[in-house]
Amino acid sequence: MSSTRSPGAGRSGPGTALITGASSGIGRATAHLYAERGWSLALCARGREGLEDVADECRRRGAGDVAVKPVDVADGTEVQKTVTETVEQFGRIDVCVHSAAVMSYGTFLDTPAEVFDHAISVDLIGAANVARSVLSVYRDQGHGHLVVIGSLLGRIAVPWMGTYVTAKWGLRGLTRTLQQEMQQYPGIHVSSVAPGAVRTPIYEQAATVVGRAGSPPPPVTTPEVIARAVDRVVRKPQRERDADAVFGYVNKVAAAGYTLVPAVFDRLVGPLMWRFGISREPKDDAEGNVFRSRSPYRQ
């Protein structure tokens, strides 16, 4: 495969990518893509075991140096330490893909406050921690690209996922603010890739108080599709990108319905969400992976 141009660095060839949420889903698929391009990788997530598995996969796919960095993005001190160590080890960070996230299912009133608060800390404050540390590095080195994995749920709201919706709306606002503030640095780019439903472990690992697990509502895409969207936005920087043409159309229709006919949207979204966005299989109420990691690839 051809090499990706290091964004804003004035050089071609493999660079260095720091990826959060790298132990599964979109982060894992993105790590695979950059490994195949020969990039050096700093793989970040809370669980070391899952990261070690992905690191081995990346080495087999042709990655340069691969570093495993267990980190909780909700802890700003841990994030800063991880970013500093990455720069010391690799000399620079060309691309940072932030995909770390957790989910919770339940009405706002039924969701335990500690679950709501910590999920927001991971999904929103975690993104702020990563952006703060990485963009400071970019400002010093004069180049770099931060890609934030957003969501259709940063444009619309649905019941039983208020925690995730709240975080993703906040994340979209944070990303747009960063884009505005980084305009004064020509070599620095901030982008968002906003998918709809993606076939990843986040749904089954989510916290729940509805007696069932979550389920990705159709249409559902794969993490590899999102990784390719990340690659395209790095190659040709833009503010926000949908996964592909099909999902871009679905996202735009959903967002238009939410904005233009909110009463109709609100009447339909509850039954549709319960039918297609919640698993049919019973599941005991649980905290899922909100407070601690669970590797989906180890039996």
For each residue, the residues with C-beta under 8 A, 3 or more apart:
1: 36 37
2: 37
3: 12 13 14 37 38
4: 14 15 34 37 39 231 234 235
5: 9 11 12 235
6: 9 11 12 13 15 94 143
7: 15 94 95 143 144 145 187 189 234 237
8: 142 143 144 145 186 187 188 189
9: 5 6 15 92 94 143 187
10: 143
11: 5 6
12: 3 5 6
13: 3 6 38
14: 3 4 37 38 39 40 64
15: 4 6 7 9 39 40 92 94 95
16: 39 40 41 42 86 90 91 92 93 94 95
17: 30 31 34 39 40 41 42 93 94 95 96 97
18: 41 42 44 69 82 83 86 93 95 96 97 134
19: 22 27 30 31 34 41 42 43 44 96 97 99
20: 27 44 45 71 73 96 97 98 99 100 126 130
21: 24 25 26 27 44 45 98 99 100 101 149
22: 19 27 28 30 31 41 43 44 45 51 54 99
23: 27 28 43 45 46 47 50 51 53 54 293 295 297
24: 21 27 28 45 50 200 201 202 295 296 297
25: 21 28 29 99 198 200 201 202 223
26: 21 29 30 99 149 195 198 200 223 226 227 230
27: 19 20 21 22 23 24 30 31 43 45 97 99 100
28: 22 23 24 25 31 32 54 57 223
29: 25 26 32 33 222 223 224 226 227
30: 17 19 22 26 27 33 34 97 99 223 226 227 230
31: 17 19 22 27 28 34 35 41 43 54 57 58
32: 28 29 35 36 57 58 61 224 227
33: 29 30 36 37 224 227 228 230 231
34: 4 17 19 30 31 37 39 41 63 95
35: 31 32 38 39 41 57 58 59 61 62 63 66
36: 1 32 33 61 62
37: 1 2 3 4 14 33 34 62
38: 3 13 14 35 62 63 64
39: 4 14 15 16 17 34 35 63 64
40: 14 15 16 17 63 64 65 66 67 90
41: 16 17 18 19 22 31 34 35 55 58 63 64 65 66 67
42: 16 17 18 19 67 69 82 86 89 90 93
43: 19 22 23 27 31 51 54 55 58 66 67 68 69
44: 18 19 20 21 22 51 69 70 71 73 82 100
45: 20 21 22 23 24 27 50 51 70 71 100 293
46: 23 70 71 72 292 293
47: 23 50 51 70 293 294 295
48: 51 52 68 70
49: 52 53 295 298
50: 23 24 45 47 53 54 293 295 296 297 298
51: 22 23 43 44 45 47 48 54 55 68 69 70
52: 48 49 55 56 68
53: 23 49 50 56 57 295 297 298
54: 22 23 28 31 43 50 51 57 58
55: 41 43 51 52 58 59 66 68
56: 52 53 59 60
57: 28 31 32 35 53 54 60 61
58: 31 32 35 41 43 54 55 61 63 66
59: 35 55 56 63 66
60: 56 57
61: 32 35 36 57 58
62: 35 36 37 38
63: 34 35 38 39 40 41 58 59 66
64: 14 38 39 40 41
65: 40 41 89 90
66: 35 40 41 43 55 58 59 63
67: 40 41 42 43 85 86 89 90
68: 43 48 51 52 55
69: 18 42 43 44 51 82 85 86
70: 44 45 46 47 48 51
71: 20 44 45 46 75 78 79 81 82
72: 46 75 78 122 126
73: 20 44 78 79 98 100 122 126 127 129 130
74: 118 121 122 125 126 129
75: 71 72 78 79 129
76: 79 80 125 129 132 133
77: 80 81
78: 71 72 73 75 81 82
79: 71 73 75 76 82 83 126 129 130 132 133
80: 76 77 83 84 129 132 133
81: 71 77 78 84 85
82: 18 42 44 69 71 78 79 85 86 133
83: 18 79 80 86 87 93 130 133 134 137
84: 80 81 87 88 133
85: 67 69 81 82 88 89
86: 16 18 42 67 69 82 83 89 90 93
87: 83 84 90 91 92 93 137
88: 84 85
89: 42 65 67 85 86
90: 16 40 42 65 67 86 87 93
91: 16 87
92: 9 15 16 87 137 141 144
93: 16 17 18 42 83 86 87 90 96 134 137 138 141 144
94: 6 7 9 15 16 17 143 144 145
95: 7 15 16 17 18 34 144 145 147 234
96: 17 18 19 20 93 130 134 144 145 146 147
97: 17 18 19 20 27 30 147 149 230
98: 20 21 73 126 127 130 131 146 147 148 149
99: 19 20 21 22 25 26 27 30 149
100: 20 21 27 44 45 73 122 126 130
101: 21 122 123 149 164 167 202
102: 119 122 123 202 205 206 207 288 289 290
103: 119 161 163 164 202 203 205 206 207 214 288
104: 111 115 116 119 161 163 164 206 207 208 288 290
105: 160 161 206 207 208 209 210 212 213 214 278
106: 110 111 160 207 208 209 210
107: 110 111 159 160 162 209
108: 111 116 162 163
109:
110: 106 107 209 210
111: 104 106 107 108 115 116 162 163 207 209
112: 115 116 209
113: 116 117
114: 117 118
115: 104 111 112 118 119 163 207 287 290
116: 104 108 111 112 113 119 120 162 163
117: 113 114 120 121
118: 74 114 115 121 122 290 291
119: 102 103 104 115 116 122 123 163 164 167 207 290
120: 116 117 123 124 125 163 166 167 170
121: 74 117 118 124 125 126
122: 72 73 74 100 101 102 118 119 125 126 290
123: 101 102 119 120 126 127 163 164 167 168 171
124: 120 121 127 128 166 167 170 171 174
125: 74 76 120 121 122 128 129
126: 20 72 73 74 79 98 100 121 122 123 129 130
127: 73 98 123 124 130 131 148 171 174
128: 124 125 131 132 174
129: 73 74 75 76 79 80 125 126 132 133
130: 20 73 79 83 96 98 100 126 127 133 134 146
131: 98 127 128 134 135 146 148 174 178 190
132: 76 79 80 128 129 135 136
133: 76 79 80 82 83 84 129 130 136 137
134: 18 83 93 96 130 131 137 138 144 146
135: 131 132 138 139 144 146 178 182 188 190
136: 132 133 139 140
137: 83 87 92 93 133 134 140 141 144
138: 93 134 135 141 142 143 144 146 185 187 188
139: 135 136 142 185 188
140: 136 137
141: 92 93 137 138 144
142: 8 138 139 185 187 188
143: 6 7 8 9 10 94 138 187 188
144: 7 8 92 93 94 95 96 134 135 137 138 141 187 188 189
145: 7 8 94 95 96 188 189 190 191 234 237
146: 96 98 130 131 134 135 138 178 188 189 190 191
147: 95 96 97 98 191 192 193 230 233 234
148: 98 127 131 171 175 190 191 192 193
149: 21 26 97 98 99 101 192 193 195 226 230
150: 154 168 171 172 175 192 193 194 195 240
151: 154 164 168 171 194 195 196
152: 155 156 194 195 196 250 251 254 255
153: 156 157 158 161 164 165 168 169
154: 150 151 165 168 169 171 172 194
155: 152 172 194 251 254 255 258
156: 152 153 165 254 255 258 265
157: 153 162 165 169 258
158: 153 161 165 269 273 277
159: 107 162 269 270 273
160: 105 106 107 210 273 274 277 278
161: 103 104 105 153 158 164 165 214 273 277
162: 107 108 111 116 157 159 165 166
163: 103 104 108 111 115 116 119 120 123 166 167
164: 101 103 104 119 123 151 153 161 167 168
165: 153 154 156 157 158 161 162 168 169
166: 120 124 162 163 169 170
167: 101 119 120 123 124 163 164 170 171
168: 123 150 151 153 154 164 165 171 172
169: 153 154 157 165 166 172 173
170: 120 124 166 167 173 174
171: 123 124 127 148 150 151 154 167 168 174 175
172: 150 154 155 168 169 175 176 192 194
173: 169 170 176 177
174: 124 127 128 131 170 171 177 178
175: 148 150 171 172 178 179 190 192 240
176: 172 173 179 180 239
177: 173 174 180 181
178: 131 135 146 174 175 181 182 190
179: 175 176 182 183 190 191 239
180: 176 177 183
181: 177 178 184
182: 135 178 179 185 188 189 190
183: 179 180
184: 181
185: 138 139 142 182 188
186: 8
187: 7 8 9 138 142 143 144
188: 8 135 138 139 142 143 144 145 146 182 185
189: 7 8 144 145 146 182 237
190: 131 135 145 146 148 175 178 179 182 239
191: 145 146 147 148 179 233 234 237 238 239 240 241
192: 147 148 149 150 172 175 239 240 241
193: 147 148 149 150 226 229 230 233 240 241 242 243
194: 150 151 152 154 155 172 240 241 242 251
195: 26 149 150 151 152 198 221 225 226 229 242 243 247
196: 151 152 217 219 220 221 243 247 250 251 254
197: 216 217 218 219 220 221
198: 25 26 195 216 220 221 222 223 225 226 243
199: 216 220 221 222 223
200: 24 25 26 203 216 223
201: 24 25 204 205 296
202: 24 25 101 102 103 205 206 214
203: 103 200 206 213 214 215 216 279
204: 201 213 214 279 296
205: 102 103 201 202 288 289 294 296
206: 102 103 104 105 202 203 213 214 288 289 290
207: 102 103 104 105 106 111 115 119 286 287 288 289 290
208: 104 105 106 211 212 213 214 283 285 286 288
209: 105 106 107 110 111 112 285
210: 105 106 110 160 278 285
211: 208 282 283 284 285
212: 105 208 278 279 280 281 282 283
213: 105 203 204 206 208 278 279 281 283
214: 103 105 161 202 203 204 206 208 277 278 279
215: 203 276 277 278 279 280
216: 197 198 199 200 203 220 277
217: 196 197 220 272 273 276 277
218: 197 276
219: 196 197 246 247 250
220: 196 197 198 199 216 217
221: 195 196 197 198 199 225 226 243 244 247
222: 29 198 199 225 226
223: 25 26 28 29 30 198 199 200 226 227
224: 29 32 33 227 228
225: 195 198 221 222 228 229 243 244 247
226: 26 29 30 149 193 195 198 221 222 223 229 230 243
227: 26 29 30 32 33 223 224 230 231
228: 33 224 225 231 232
229: 193 195 225 226 232 233 241 242 243 244
230: 26 30 33 97 147 149 193 226 227 233 234
231: 4 33 227 228 234 235
232: 228 229 235 236 241
233: 147 191 193 229 230 236 237 238 241
234: 4 7 95 145 147 191 230 231 237
235: 4 5 231 232
236: 232 233
237: 7 145 189 191 233 234
238: 191 233 241
239: 176 179 190 191 192
240: 150 175 191 192 193 194
241: 191 192 193 194 229 232 233 238
242: 193 194 195 229 247 248 251 252
243: 193 195 196 198 221 225 226 229 247 248
244: 221 225 229 247 248
245: 248 249
246: 219 249 250
247: 195 196 219 221 225 242 243 244 250 251
248: 242 243 244 245 251 252
249: 245 246 252 253
250: 152 196 219 246 247 253 254
251: 152 155 194 196 242 247 248 254 255
252: 242 248 249 255 256
253: 249 250 256 257
254: 152 155 156 196 250 251 257 258
255: 152 155 156 251 252 258 259
256: 252 253 259 260
257: 253 254 260 261 264 265
258: 155 156 157 254 255 262 265
259: 255 256 262
260: 256 257
261: 257 264 265
262: 258 259 265 266
263: 266 267
264: 257 261 267 268
265: 156 257 258 261 262 268 269
266: 262 263 269 270
267: 263 264 270
268: 264 265 271 272
269: 158 159 265 266 272 273
270: 159 266 267 273 274
271: 268 274 275
272: 217 268 269 275 276 277
273: 158 159 160 161 217 269 270 276 277 278
274: 160 270 271 277 278
275: 271 272 278
276: 215 217 218 272 273
277: 158 160 161 214 215 216 217 272 273 274
278: 105 160 210 212 213 214 215 273 274 275
279: 203 204 212 213 214 215 283
280: 212 215
281: 212 213
282: 211 212
283: 208 211 212 213 279 286
284: 211
285: 208 209 210 211
286: 207 208 283
287: 115 207 290 291
288: 102 103 104 205 206 207 208 294
289: 102 205 206 207 292 293 294
290: 102 104 115 118 119 122 206 207 287
291: 118 287
292: 46 289
293: 23 45 46 47 50 289
294: 47 205 288 289
295: 23 24 47 49 50 53 298
296: 24 50 201 204 205
297: 23 24 50 53
298: 49 50 53 295
299:
